[in-house]
Amino acid sequence: MTHYDDFRAFLDALDGAGRLVRISEPVDAEPDLAAAATAAARLGDREPALYFTSVNGFTDARVALNAHGSWANHAIALGMEPDTPVREQVAELTRRWDDFPVAPTHREGAPFLQNTLEGSDVDLFRVLPLFRVNEGDGGFFLDKAAVISRDPDHWDDTDRQNVGIYRLQVKGTDKLGLQPGTIHDVAQHLRHSEERGEDLPIAIAVGNDPAVTIAASTPMAYDQSEYEMAGALRGAPVPLAKGPLTGLDVPWGAEVLLEGAVLGRRREFEGPFGEFTGHYSGGRAMAVIRVDRISYRTDPVFEHLHLGRPWTEIDYLMGPSTCVPLFKQLREDFPEVVAVNAMYTHGLVAIVSVRPRQGGFARAVGLRAMTTRHGLGYCKIVIVVDEDVDPFDLPQVMWALSTKVNPDEDMVHLSNMSILPLDPSSSPVGISGKVVIDATAPVEPDRRGRHGHPVRDHPETQRWLRVLRARIKER
């Protein structure tokens, strides 16, 4: 299985597969970089990664956008063939999830140790070619960096070391704003450190092995290691190094490493920011990070995430890695669950296919989806379909909704449920109604409707599907 120890190796693989567009002509940081990423997102499955090497106003800037931003790129990130269908990518992710944990390995000679800024020399603007992704953003943000923290009450337990992707607003040469959502592990770490009257040591890695980035965007249990999951996803141990200031485990191949502390009991205004929901959020008091050291490779590549109105890169990045844990959590209680598609806005809408056990069973599965670890803050709308409906094939899902749902009887409404604060429809913030839509055919003892004789595919359809795909690939 192909894997990459740093971001540059991933870019080379994208380039070799014809999935990277290099742009050497001078461009403006704003609006060209974000506008180009937006345009790439409008190309659909053809959208490439973008690599800029001449940005007006910066010296030797190197900016990479949309690296994970298509199903082909996502497949390459995980060592699969670029034409692997999305359903097969999710199935392969599910299989690799079963290989968890794969322990990381520690290496000497991390490339980010080539250059260092400390103390009064720390200057984020000197190292990073910062720009706004959306025109209404309240400043510059780092939005694809791996944020590493550890539970201060269990400092020696690396399983309680979190690696997550959170938005970070640049607030000065050595200061960042951090939005630690209450459902995220870093918020628990910060709470524990503040209860101890301490700052929280933190490391921020920019430009990483693509499997680390995928694992960092995956909802996992508090005591599960994202590095061990990244090892399972890439089929090999993740190489790590020790942060020279904090001692935290950080990606060995990072382009840039920021180290410092989240300041205890200090909050400042943060935002707004164009979020993955396709709406702006922010304008609230959030945590503050003091950056004490910057370590970086010579000529670092600034990896940035394009997000906004879906679909954008973040949907490709988070989509499959949201489906798999939700599927695994549901299967623990209901082995009849066949597949889960939770790719829409990080699972605010989820589609679950099941083999109904009895009347009312689909509703029970839908309600359980809302009470999984991820579902508590997401899973606002859960659509449950029969096993013969592919939840990744929206025309099939629309058929099930059109013909199997009686709105008077097949919708379960729940009021005053928890939701992530970024959901723009929540009112008050963080509270929303939720709904389960039962789009399955009734089974005994439920005898409603007339669904006993559905039209089914011819038994030879799958064989011909393989034949035709092969013929098309040969052309």
Sine and cosine of phi, psi and omega as CSV:
sin_phi,cos_phi,sin_psi,cos_psi,sin_omega,cos_omega
0.00,0.00,0.79,-0.62,0.02,-1.00
-0.94,0.33,0.71,-0.70,0.10,-0.99
-0.61,-0.79,0.24,-0.97,-0.12,-0.99
-0.78,-0.62,0.71,-0.71,-0.01,-1.00
-1.00,-0.02,-0.17,0.99,0.08,-1.00
-0.45,-0.89,0.12,-0.99,-0.08,-1.00
-0.92,0.38,-0.56,0.83,-0.05,-1.00
-0.91,0.42,-0.60,0.80,0.04,-1.00
-0.90,0.43,-0.59,0.81,0.06,-1.00
-0.91,0.42,-0.69,0.72,0.04,-1.00
-0.87,0.50,-0.64,0.76,0.03,-1.00
-0.89,0.46,-0.64,0.77,0.01,-1.00
-0.91,0.41,-0.66,0.75,0.06,-1.00
-0.88,0.47,-0.68,0.73,0.01,-1.00
-0.89,0.46,-0.69,0.73,0.00,-1.00
-0.90,0.43,-0.46,0.89,0.00,-1.00
-1.00,-0.04,0.10,0.99,-0.02,-1.00
0.95,0.31,0.43,0.90,-0.07,-1.00
-0.94,-0.34,0.21,0.98,-0.01,-1.00
-0.79,-0.61,0.79,-0.61,0.08,-1.00
-0.97,-0.25,0.89,-0.46,0.04,-1.00
-1.00,-0.03,0.78,-0.63,-0.04,-1.00
-0.86,-0.51,0.96,-0.28,-0.05,-1.00
-0.99,-0.14,-0.23,0.97,0.04,-1.00
-0.92,0.39,0.59,-0.81,0.02,-1.00
-0.86,0.51,0.70,-0.72,0.05,-1.00
-0.73,-0.68,0.37,-0.93,0.11,-0.99
-1.00,0.08,0.64,-0.77,0.03,-1.00
-0.85,0.53,-0.67,0.74,0.08,-1.00
-0.78,-0.63,0.80,-0.60,0.14,0.99
-0.99,-0.16,0.07,1.00,-0.24,-0.97
-0.87,0.49,-0.71,0.71,-0.09,-1.00
-0.88,0.48,-0.78,0.63,-0.01,-1.00
-0.93,0.37,-0.61,0.79,-0.01,-1.00
-0.91,0.42,-0.63,0.78,0.04,-1.00
-0.91,0.42,-0.65,0.76,0.03,-1.00
-0.91,0.41,-0.62,0.78,0.06,-1.00
-0.90,0.44,-0.68,0.73,0.02,-1.00
-0.89,0.45,-0.65,0.76,0.03,-1.00
-0.87,0.48,-0.64,0.77,0.00,-1.00
-0.90,0.44,-0.45,0.89,-0.01,-1.00
-0.98,0.18,-0.09,1.00,0.03,-1.00
-0.99,0.13,-0.07,1.00,0.02,-1.00
0.94,0.35,-0.66,-0.75,-0.07,-1.00
-0.90,0.43,-0.23,0.97,-0.02,-1.00
-1.00,0.05,-0.07,1.00,-0.17,-0.99
-0.91,0.42,0.74,-0.67,-0.05,-1.00
-0.99,-0.12,0.17,-0.99,0.26,-0.96
-0.98,0.22,0.43,-0.90,-0.04,-1.00
-0.86,-0.52,0.67,-0.75,-0.01,-1.00
-0.71,-0.70,0.93,-0.37,-0.05,-1.00
-0.97,-0.22,0.71,-0.70,-0.02,-1.00
-0.84,-0.55,0.10,1.00,0.04,-1.00
-0.57,-0.82,0.99,-0.13,-0.04,-1.00
-0.91,-0.42,0.86,-0.50,-0.03,-1.00
-0.83,0.55,0.71,-0.71,0.02,-1.00
1.00,-0.06,-0.15,0.99,0.01,-1.00
-0.83,-0.55,0.49,-0.87,0.06,-1.00
-0.99,-0.17,0.87,-0.50,0.06,-1.00
0.84,0.54,0.61,0.79,0.04,-1.00
-0.96,0.29,0.62,-0.78,0.09,-1.00
-0.75,-0.66,0.91,-0.41,-0.09,-1.00
-0.84,-0.55,0.80,-0.59,0.05,-1.00
-0.91,-0.41,0.78,-0.63,0.01,-1.00
-0.79,-0.61,0.48,-0.87,0.15,-0.99
0.92,0.40,0.46,0.89,-0.05,-1.00
-0.87,0.49,-0.61,0.79,0.04,-1.00
-0.99,-0.13,0.18,0.98,-0.31,-0.95
-1.00,0.05,0.60,0.80,0.19,-0.98
-0.28,-0.96,0.27,-0.96,0.03,-1.00
-0.92,0.40,-0.53,0.85,0.05,-1.00
-0.91,0.42,-0.71,0.70,0.01,-1.00
-0.90,0.43,-0.64,0.77,0.01,-1.00
-0.89,0.46,-0.65,0.76,0.02,-1.00
-0.90,0.43,-0.70,0.72,0.01,-1.00
-0.89,0.46,-0.61,0.79,0.02,-1.00
-0.84,0.54,-0.51,0.86,-0.03,-1.00
-0.96,-0.27,0.28,0.96,0.08,-1.00
0.96,0.28,0.38,0.92,0.04,-1.00
-0.98,-0.18,0.20,-0.98,0.08,-1.00
-0.93,0.37,0.61,-0.79,-0.06,-1.00
-0.85,0.52,-0.47,0.88,-0.05,-1.00
-1.00,-0.03,0.25,0.97,0.03,-1.00
-0.90,0.43,0.85,-0.53,0.00,-1.00
-0.88,0.48,0.44,-0.90,-0.09,-1.00
-0.87,0.49,-0.64,0.77,0.01,-1.00
-0.87,0.49,-0.64,0.77,0.02,-1.00
-0.94,0.34,-0.54,0.84,0.07,-1.00
-0.90,0.44,-0.69,0.73,0.02,-1.00
-0.91,0.42,-0.65,0.76,0.03,-1.00
-0.89,0.46,-0.65,0.76,0.02,-1.00
-0.94,0.35,-0.62,0.79,0.10,-0.99
-0.87,0.50,-0.65,0.76,0.02,-1.00
-0.88,0.47,-0.67,0.75,0.02,-1.00
-0.90,0.43,-0.70,0.71,-0.02,-1.00
-0.92,0.39,-0.49,0.87,0.05,-1.00
-0.83,0.55,-0.56,0.83,0.00,-1.00
-0.93,0.36,-0.26,0.96,0.06,-1.00
-0.99,0.13,-0.15,0.99,0.02,-1.00
-0.91,0.41,0.69,-0.73,0.05,1.00
-0.99,-0.10,0.52,-0.85,0.19,-0.98
-0.90,-0.44,0.94,-0.34,-0.12,-0.99
-0.89,0.46,0.65,-0.76,0.05,-1.00
-0.96,0.28,0.16,-0.99,0.07,-1.00
-0.83,-0.56,0.48,-0.88,0.02,-1.00
-0.97,-0.24,0.70,-0.72,-0.01,-1.00
-0.84,-0.55,0.45,-0.89,0.14,-0.99
-1.00,-0.01,0.18,-0.98,0.14,-0.99
0.93,0.37,0.66,0.75,0.01,-1.00
-0.87,0.49,0.71,-0.70,-0.03,-1.00
-0.86,0.50,-0.46,0.89,-0.05,-1.00
-0.94,0.34,-0.15,0.99,0.04,-1.00
-0.99,0.17,0.01,1.00,-0.03,-1.00
-0.90,0.43,-0.52,0.85,-0.04,-1.00
-0.64,-0.77,0.57,-0.82,-0.06,-1.00
-0.61,-0.79,0.65,-0.76,0.19,-0.98
-0.83,-0.56,0.76,-0.65,-0.01,-1.00
-0.70,-0.72,0.33,-0.94,0.10,-0.99
0.84,0.54,-0.76,-0.65,-0.06,-1.00
-0.94,0.34,-0.21,0.98,0.02,-1.00
-0.99,0.12,-0.19,0.98,-0.02,-1.00
-0.88,0.48,0.81,-0.58,-0.02,-1.00
-0.45,-0.89,0.97,-0.24,-0.01,-1.00
-0.87,0.49,-0.56,0.83,-0.04,-1.00
-0.95,0.32,-0.38,0.93,0.00,-1.00
-0.97,0.25,-0.47,0.88,-0.12,-0.99
-0.98,-0.22,-0.58,0.82,-0.15,-0.99
-0.93,-0.38,0.79,-0.61,0.06,-1.00
-0.99,0.17,0.99,0.10,-0.18,-0.98
-0.98,0.19,0.56,-0.83,0.04,-1.00
-0.37,-0.93,0.33,-0.94,0.03,-1.00
-1.00,0.02,0.66,-0.75,0.02,-1.00
-0.99,0.16,-0.68,0.73,0.02,-1.00
-0.86,-0.51,0.58,-0.82,-0.18,-0.98
-0.91,0.41,-0.36,0.93,0.02,-1.00
-1.00,-0.04,0.06,1.00,0.02,-1.00
-0.88,0.48,0.61,-0.80,-0.05,-1.00
-0.98,0.18,0.13,0.99,0.00,-1.00
0.26,-0.96,-0.27,-0.96,0.06,-1.00
-1.00,0.09,0.60,-0.80,0.01,-1.00
-0.74,-0.67,0.53,-0.85,0.30,-0.95
-0.99,-0.14,0.84,-0.54,-0.13,-0.99
-0.78,-0.62,0.13,0.99,0.05,-1.00
-0.72,-0.70,0.27,0.96,0.00,-1.00
-0.99,0.15,0.52,-0.86,0.10,-1.00
-1.00,0.05,0.88,-0.47,-0.02,-1.00
-0.99,-0.12,0.86,-0.51,-0.11,-0.99
-0.92,-0.39,0.81,-0.59,0.06,-1.00
-0.60,-0.80,0.16,-0.99,-0.03,-1.00
-0.58,-0.81,0.54,-0.84,0.02,-1.00
-0.90,0.44,0.91,-0.42,-0.03,-1.00
-0.92,0.40,-0.34,0.94,0.06,-1.00
-0.98,0.19,-0.24,0.97,-0.02,-1.00
-0.64,-0.77,0.84,0.55,-0.17,-0.99
-0.88,0.48,-0.52,0.85,-0.04,-1.00
-1.00,0.09,-0.07,1.00,-0.02,-1.00
-1.00,-0.09,0.99,-0.16,-0.06,-1.00
-0.94,0.33,-0.26,0.96,0.10,-1.00
-0.93,0.37,-0.34,0.94,0.06,-1.00
-0.99,-0.17,0.40,0.91,0.14,-0.99
-0.99,-0.13,0.85,-0.53,-0.09,-1.00
-0.99,-0.17,0.62,-0.78,0.14,-0.99
-0.82,-0.57,0.93,-0.36,-0.07,-1.00
-0.67,-0.75,0.28,-0.96,0.06,-1.00
-0.95,-0.32,0.89,-0.45,0.00,-1.00
-0.74,-0.68,0.46,-0.89,0.01,-1.00
-0.97,0.26,0.65,-0.76,-0.07,-1.00
-0.76,-0.65,0.92,-0.40,-0.01,-1.00
-1.00,0.02,0.78,-0.63,0.05,-1.00
-0.97,0.25,0.87,-0.49,-0.09,-1.00
-0.89,-0.45,0.06,1.00,0.01,-1.00
0.17,-0.98,-0.04,-1.00,-0.04,-1.00
-0.89,0.45,-0.48,0.88,-0.05,-1.00
-0.72,-0.70,0.45,0.89,-0.09,-1.00
-0.66,-0.75,0.68,-0.74,0.03,-1.00
-0.78,-0.63,0.52,-0.86,0.20,-0.98
-0.99,-0.10,0.62,-0.78,-0.02,-1.00
-0.82,-0.57,0.74,-0.67,0.09,-1.00
-0.97,-0.23,1.00,-0.08,0.01,-1.00
-1.00,-0.03,1.00,-0.07,0.01,-1.00
-0.86,0.51,0.57,-0.82,-0.09,-1.00
-0.87,0.48,-0.39,0.92,-0.01,-1.00
-1.00,0.09,-0.07,1.00,-0.08,-1.00
-0.99,-0.16,0.50,-0.87,-0.07,-1.00
-0.89,0.46,-0.59,0.81,-0.04,-1.00
-0.88,0.47,-0.49,0.87,0.05,-1.00
-0.92,0.40,-0.60,0.80,0.06,-1.00
-0.92,0.38,-0.65,0.76,0.04,-1.00
-0.87,0.49,-0.70,0.72,0.00,-1.00
-0.90,0.43,-0.66,0.75,0.02,-1.00
-0.88,0.48,-0.69,0.72,0.00,-1.00
-0.90,0.44,-0.65,0.76,-0.01,-1.00
-0.93,0.38,-0.62,0.79,0.02,-1.00
-0.93,0.37,-0.57,0.82,0.08,-1.00
-0.89,0.45,-0.47,0.88,0.04,-1.00
-1.00,0.05,-0.06,1.00,-0.04,-1.00
0.95,0.30,0.52,0.85,-0.09,-1.00
-0.82,-0.57,0.35,-0.94,0.22,-0.97
-0.98,0.18,0.34,-0.94,-0.01,-1.00
-0.97,-0.25,0.91,-0.42,0.07,-1.00
-0.86,0.51,0.61,-0.79,-0.06,-1.00
-0.52,-0.85,0.53,-0.85,0.10,-0.99
-0.77,-0.64,0.55,-0.83,-0.05,-1.00
-0.74,-0.68,0.91,-0.42,-0.05,-1.00
-0.97,-0.25,0.82,-0.57,-0.01,-1.00
-0.95,-0.32,0.78,-0.63,0.03,-1.00
0.98,0.20,1.00,0.04,-0.19,-0.98
-0.79,-0.61,0.24,-0.97,0.22,-0.98
-0.72,0.70,0.77,-0.64,-0.10,-1.00
-0.88,0.47,-0.46,0.89,0.03,-1.00
-0.94,0.33,-0.56,0.83,0.08,-1.00
-0.90,0.44,-0.66,0.75,0.02,-1.00
-0.90,0.44,-0.66,0.75,0.03,-1.00
-0.90,0.43,-0.71,0.71,0.01,-1.00
-0.89,0.45,-0.60,0.80,0.00,-1.00
-0.92,0.39,-0.35,0.94,0.02,-1.00
-0.99,-0.14,0.10,0.99,-0.06,-1.00
-0.99,-0.10,0.77,-0.64,0.07,-1.00
-0.94,0.35,0.88,-0.48,-0.03,-1.00
-0.75,-0.66,0.25,-0.97,0.02,-1.00
-0.93,0.38,0.37,-0.93,-0.09,-1.00
-0.85,0.53,-0.60,0.80,-0.08,-1.00
-0.97,-0.22,0.39,0.92,0.10,-1.00
-0.96,-0.28,0.68,-0.74,-0.08,-1.00
-1.00,0.03,0.82,-0.57,0.08,-1.00
-0.91,0.42,-0.54,0.84,0.04,-1.00
-0.91,0.42,-0.64,0.77,0.04,-1.00
-0.93,0.37,-0.53,0.85,0.09,-1.00
-0.95,0.32,-0.66,0.75,0.04,-1.00
-0.87,0.50,-0.61,0.80,0.06,-1.00
-0.88,0.47,-0.64,0.77,0.05,-1.00
-0.92,0.39,-0.64,0.77,-0.05,-1.00
-0.93,0.37,-0.59,0.81,-0.05,-1.00
-1.00,-0.09,-0.13,0.99,0.06,-1.00
0.97,0.24,0.36,0.93,0.00,-1.00
-0.29,-0.96,0.47,-0.88,0.02,-1.00
-0.85,0.53,0.61,-0.79,0.05,-1.00
-0.99,0.17,0.78,-0.62,0.06,-1.00
-0.97,0.23,0.77,-0.64,-0.02,-1.00
-0.84,-0.54,0.33,-0.94,0.14,-0.99
-0.74,-0.68,0.27,-0.96,0.08,-1.00
-1.00,0.00,0.75,-0.66,0.11,-0.99
-0.88,0.48,0.81,-0.58,-0.10,-1.00
-0.89,0.45,-0.38,0.92,0.00,-1.00
-0.99,-0.16,-0.73,0.68,-0.12,-0.99
-1.00,-0.05,-0.40,0.92,-0.10,-0.99
0.98,0.20,0.06,1.00,0.03,-1.00
-0.95,0.31,0.48,-0.88,0.08,-1.00
-0.97,0.26,0.83,-0.56,-0.06,-1.00
-0.77,-0.63,0.40,-0.92,0.02,-1.00
-0.87,0.50,0.80,-0.60,-0.05,-1.00
-0.86,0.52,-0.61,0.79,-0.11,-0.99
-1.00,-0.03,0.21,0.98,-0.06,-1.00
-0.84,0.55,0.59,-0.80,0.07,-1.00
-0.96,0.29,-0.69,0.72,-0.03,-1.00
-0.68,-0.73,0.67,-0.74,0.07,-1.00
-0.82,-0.57,0.85,-0.52,0.10,-0.99
-0.97,-0.23,0.70,-0.71,0.05,-1.00
-0.74,-0.67,0.57,-0.82,0.02,-1.00
0.05,-1.00,-0.69,-0.73,-0.06,-1.00
-0.49,-0.87,0.57,-0.82,0.22,-0.98
-0.99,0.15,0.85,-0.53,-0.11,-0.99
-0.96,0.28,0.83,-0.56,-0.05,-1.00
-0.90,0.43,0.71,-0.70,0.08,-1.00
0.83,0.56,0.57,0.82,0.08,-1.00
-0.82,-0.57,0.78,-0.63,0.00,-1.00
-0.71,-0.70,0.57,-0.82,0.06,-1.00
-0.64,-0.77,0.33,-0.94,0.02,-1.00
-0.87,0.50,0.71,-0.71,-0.02,-1.00
-0.69,-0.72,0.59,-0.81,0.05,-1.00
1.00,-0.09,-0.16,-0.99,-0.06,1.00
-0.96,0.27,0.17,-0.98,-0.05,-1.00
-0.51,-0.86,0.72,-0.70,0.05,-1.00
-0.96,0.29,0.95,-0.32,-0.19,-0.98
-1.00,-0.07,0.07,-1.00,-0.01,-1.00
-0.91,0.42,-0.26,0.97,0.06,-1.00
-0.97,0.25,-0.14,0.99,-0.08,-1.00
0.99,0.14,0.22,0.98,0.03,-1.00
-0.72,-0.69,0.36,-0.93,0.06,-1.00
-0.99,0.16,0.55,-0.83,0.11,-0.99
-0.61,-0.79,0.32,-0.95,0.04,-1.00
0.77,-0.64,-0.39,-0.92,-0.08,-1.00
0.97,0.25,0.56,0.83,0.01,-1.00
-0.76,-0.65,0.30,-0.96,0.03,-1.00
-0.96,0.27,0.83,-0.56,-0.04,-1.00
-0.74,-0.67,0.18,-0.98,-0.06,-1.00
-0.92,0.39,0.33,-0.94,-0.07,-1.00
-0.82,-0.58,0.70,-0.71,0.04,-1.00
-0.94,-0.34,0.75,-0.66,0.16,-0.99
-0.99,-0.14,0.83,-0.56,0.00,-1.00
-1.00,-0.06,0.88,-0.48,-0.06,-1.00
-0.97,-0.23,-0.32,0.95,-0.02,-1.00
-0.47,-0.88,0.66,-0.75,0.13,-0.99
-0.85,-0.53,0.83,-0.56,0.10,-0.99
-0.90,-0.43,0.66,-0.75,-0.08,-1.00
-0.40,-0.91,0.50,-0.87,0.08,-1.00
-0.93,0.36,0.43,-0.90,0.14,-0.99
-0.90,0.44,0.73,-0.69,-0.06,-1.00
0.81,0.59,0.87,0.50,-0.07,-1.00
-0.92,0.40,0.53,-0.85,0.09,-1.00
-1.00,-0.09,0.83,-0.56,0.00,-1.00
-1.00,0.01,0.96,-0.27,0.05,-1.00
-1.00,0.07,0.83,-0.56,-0.05,-1.00
-0.79,-0.62,0.47,-0.88,-0.05,-1.00
-0.97,-0.25,0.77,-0.64,0.11,-0.99
-1.00,-0.07,0.83,-0.56,0.05,-1.00
-0.59,-0.80,0.41,-0.91,-0.04,-1.00
0.21,-0.98,-0.69,-0.73,0.00,-1.00
-0.94,0.35,0.84,-0.54,-0.09,-1.00
-0.87,0.49,0.42,-0.91,-0.07,1.00
-1.00,-0.02,0.62,-0.78,0.11,-0.99
-0.72,-0.70,-0.07,-1.00,-0.08,-1.00
-0.81,0.59,-0.63,0.78,-0.08,-1.00
-0.89,0.45,-0.48,0.88,0.02,-1.00
-0.94,0.34,-0.62,0.78,0.09,-1.00
-0.92,0.38,-0.63,0.77,-0.04,-1.00
-0.92,0.39,-0.73,0.68,-0.11,-0.99
-1.00,0.02,-0.42,0.91,-0.15,-0.99
-0.82,0.57,-0.90,0.44,-0.01,-1.00
-0.87,0.49,-0.61,0.79,-0.04,-1.00
-0.96,0.26,-0.12,0.99,0.17,-0.98
-1.00,-0.01,-0.58,0.81,-0.01,-1.00
-0.88,0.48,-0.70,0.71,-0.18,-0.98
-0.92,0.38,-0.78,0.62,0.00,-1.00
-0.89,0.45,-0.57,0.82,0.04,-1.00
-0.91,0.41,-0.66,0.75,0.07,-1.00
-0.87,0.49,-0.72,0.69,-0.03,-1.00
-0.89,0.45,-0.67,0.74,-0.02,-1.00
-0.92,0.39,-0.63,0.78,0.03,-1.00
-0.93,0.36,-0.62,0.78,-0.03,-1.00
-0.91,0.41,-0.41,0.91,0.05,-1.00
-0.87,0.50,-0.56,0.83,-0.02,-1.00
-0.98,-0.19,-0.53,0.85,-0.10,-1.00
-0.75,-0.67,1.00,-0.03,0.01,-1.00
-0.91,0.42,-0.17,0.98,0.04,-1.00
-0.97,0.25,-0.15,0.99,0.05,-1.00
-0.93,0.36,0.80,-0.61,-0.08,-1.00
-0.99,-0.11,-0.69,0.72,-0.04,-1.00
-0.33,-0.94,0.40,-0.92,0.02,-1.00
-0.73,-0.69,0.79,-0.61,0.14,-0.99
-0.92,-0.39,0.98,-0.22,0.01,-1.00
-0.86,-0.51,0.64,0.77,-0.10,-1.00
-1.00,0.09,-0.10,0.99,-0.13,-0.99
-1.00,-0.07,0.94,-0.34,0.01,-1.00
0.80,0.60,0.78,0.62,0.09,-1.00
0.87,0.49,0.44,0.90,0.07,-1.00
1.00,-0.09,0.22,0.97,0.13,-0.99
-0.88,0.48,-0.51,0.86,0.19,-0.98
-0.88,-0.48,0.77,-0.64,0.02,-1.00
-0.77,-0.64,0.61,-0.79,0.03,-1.00
-0.87,-0.49,0.83,-0.56,-0.09,-1.00
-0.85,-0.52,0.79,-0.61,0.10,-1.00
-0.98,-0.20,0.66,-0.75,-0.10,-1.00
-0.64,-0.77,0.33,-0.95,0.25,-0.97
-0.98,-0.19,0.99,-0.14,-0.09,-1.00
-0.84,0.54,0.75,-0.66,-0.02,-1.00
-0.99,0.14,-0.58,0.81,-0.09,-1.00
-0.26,-0.97,0.13,-0.99,0.06,-1.00
-0.84,0.55,0.71,-0.71,0.00,-1.00
0.99,0.13,-0.04,1.00,-0.08,-1.00
-0.90,0.43,-0.67,0.75,-0.04,-1.00
-0.87,0.50,-0.59,0.81,0.00,-1.00
-0.92,0.38,-0.62,0.79,0.04,-1.00
-0.89,0.46,-0.65,0.76,0.04,-1.00
-0.90,0.44,-0.68,0.73,0.02,-1.00
-0.88,0.48,-0.66,0.75,0.03,-1.00
-0.92,0.40,-0.60,0.80,0.02,-1.00
-0.92,0.40,-0.59,0.80,0.04,-1.00
-0.84,0.54,-0.59,0.81,-0.01,-1.00
-0.95,0.30,-0.28,0.96,-0.04,-1.00
-0.93,-0.36,0.18,0.98,0.16,-0.99
-0.95,0.32,0.16,-0.99,-0.02,-1.00
-0.84,0.54,-0.69,0.72,0.00,-1.00
-0.98,0.18,-0.61,0.79,-0.07,-1.00
-0.89,0.45,-0.44,0.90,0.00,-1.00
-0.84,0.54,-0.65,0.76,-0.03,-1.00
-0.99,-0.13,-0.11,0.99,-0.05,-1.00
-0.74,-0.67,-0.66,-0.75,0.07,-1.00
0.67,0.74,0.84,0.54,0.02,-1.00
-0.97,0.24,-0.60,0.80,0.04,-1.00
-0.80,-0.60,0.86,-0.51,0.03,-1.00
-0.89,-0.47,0.86,-0.51,0.04,-1.00
-0.97,-0.25,0.83,-0.56,-0.01,-1.00
-0.94,-0.34,0.80,-0.60,-0.04,-1.00
-0.83,-0.55,0.24,-0.97,0.01,-1.00
-0.95,0.31,0.27,-0.96,-0.06,-1.00
-0.89,0.46,-0.43,0.90,-0.02,-1.00
-1.00,0.05,0.12,0.99,0.08,-1.00
-0.96,-0.29,0.85,-0.52,0.00,-1.00
-0.98,0.20,0.91,-0.41,-0.05,-1.00
-0.92,0.39,-0.21,0.98,0.04,-1.00
-1.00,-0.04,-0.05,1.00,0.01,-1.00
-0.95,-0.32,0.99,-0.10,-0.13,-0.99
-0.88,0.48,-0.58,0.82,0.09,-1.00
-0.86,0.52,-0.61,0.79,0.07,-1.00
-0.91,0.41,-0.66,0.75,0.02,-1.00
-0.90,0.44,-0.67,0.74,0.02,-1.00
-0.89,0.45,-0.60,0.80,0.06,-1.00
-0.88,0.47,-0.69,0.72,0.01,-1.00
-0.89,0.45,-0.68,0.73,0.03,-1.00
-0.90,0.44,-0.62,0.78,-0.07,-1.00
-0.94,0.35,-0.59,0.81,-0.19,-0.98
-0.92,-0.38,-0.22,0.98,-0.08,-1.00
-0.90,-0.44,-0.06,1.00,-0.06,-1.00
-0.96,-0.29,0.85,-0.53,0.20,-0.98
-0.97,-0.23,0.95,-0.30,-0.11,-0.99
-0.83,0.56,-0.42,0.91,0.02,-1.00
-0.94,0.34,-0.44,0.90,-0.17,-0.99
-0.80,-0.60,-0.25,0.97,-0.17,-0.99
-0.94,-0.34,0.32,0.95,0.02,-1.00
-0.81,-0.58,0.79,-0.61,0.02,-1.00
-0.96,-0.29,0.91,-0.41,-0.04,-1.00
-0.99,-0.17,0.71,-0.70,0.05,-1.00
-0.82,-0.57,0.71,-0.70,-0.04,-1.00
-0.96,-0.27,0.42,-0.91,0.13,-0.99
0.82,0.57,0.75,0.66,0.04,-1.00
-0.99,-0.14,0.40,-0.92,0.01,-1.00
-0.97,0.26,0.57,-0.82,0.03,-1.00
-0.51,-0.86,0.40,-0.92,0.02,-1.00
-0.90,0.43,0.60,-0.80,-0.06,-1.00
-0.87,0.49,-0.36,0.93,-0.02,-1.00
-0.96,0.29,-0.22,0.97,0.02,-1.00
-0.92,0.40,0.92,-0.40,-0.09,-1.00
-0.93,0.37,-0.26,0.97,0.00,-1.00
-1.00,0.02,-0.12,0.99,-0.03,-1.00
-0.94,0.34,0.60,-0.80,-0.01,-1.00
-0.36,-0.93,0.92,-0.39,-0.08,1.00
-0.91,0.42,0.13,-0.99,-0.04,-1.00
-0.82,0.58,0.80,-0.60,0.02,-1.00
1.00,-0.05,0.00,1.00,0.01,-1.00
-0.78,-0.62,0.71,-0.70,-0.03,-1.00
-0.45,-0.89,0.43,-0.90,0.26,-0.97
-0.96,0.29,0.38,-0.93,0.05,-1.00
-0.70,-0.71,0.35,-0.94,-0.04,-1.00
-0.59,-0.81,0.67,-0.74,0.18,-0.98
-0.97,-0.24,0.79,-0.61,0.04,-1.00
-0.94,-0.34,0.91,-0.41,0.00,-1.00
-1.00,0.04,0.98,-0.19,-0.01,-1.00
-0.96,-0.29,0.54,0.84,0.06,-1.00
-0.98,-0.20,0.39,-0.92,0.10,-1.00
-0.96,0.29,0.73,-0.69,0.00,-1.00
-0.85,0.53,0.60,-0.80,0.09,-1.00
-0.82,-0.58,0.31,-0.95,-0.05,-1.00
-0.79,0.61,0.63,-0.78,0.06,1.00
-1.00,0.05,0.19,0.98,0.04,-1.00
-0.99,0.15,0.89,-0.46,-0.09,-1.00
-0.91,-0.41,0.35,0.94,-0.04,-1.00
-0.94,0.33,0.44,-0.90,0.12,-0.99
0.96,0.26,-0.08,-1.00,-0.03,-1.00
-0.71,-0.70,0.97,0.24,-0.10,-1.00
-0.89,-0.46,0.36,0.93,-0.11,-0.99
-0.98,0.21,-0.24,0.97,-0.09,-1.00
-0.72,-0.70,0.92,0.38,0.03,-1.00
-0.97,0.25,0.47,-0.88,0.10,-0.99
-0.97,0.25,0.75,-0.67,-0.04,-1.00
-0.87,-0.49,0.39,-0.92,0.05,-1.00
-0.89,0.45,0.50,-0.87,0.09,-1.00
-0.89,0.46,0.60,-0.80,-0.03,-1.00
-0.83,0.55,-0.44,0.90,-0.03,-1.00
-1.00,0.04,0.04,1.00,-0.08,-1.00
-0.86,0.50,-0.70,0.72,-0.05,-1.00
-0.90,0.44,-0.63,0.78,0.03,-1.00
-0.89,0.45,-0.69,0.73,0.01,-1.00
-0.93,0.37,-0.51,0.86,0.06,-1.00
-0.89,0.46,-0.68,0.74,0.04,-1.00
-0.91,0.42,-0.65,0.76,0.01,-1.00
-0.89,0.46,-0.73,0.68,-0.06,-1.00
-0.93,0.37,-0.61,0.79,0.04,-1.00
-0.88,0.47,-0.67,0.74,0.02,-1.00
-0.89,0.46,-0.68,0.73,-0.02,-1.00
-0.90,0.43,-0.67,0.75,-0.01,-1.00
-0.91,0.42,-0.64,0.77,-0.02,-1.00
-0.91,0.41,-0.50,0.87,-0.01,-1.00
-0.96,0.28,-0.36,0.93,-0.10,-1.00
-0.95,0.32,0.00,0.00,0.00,0.00
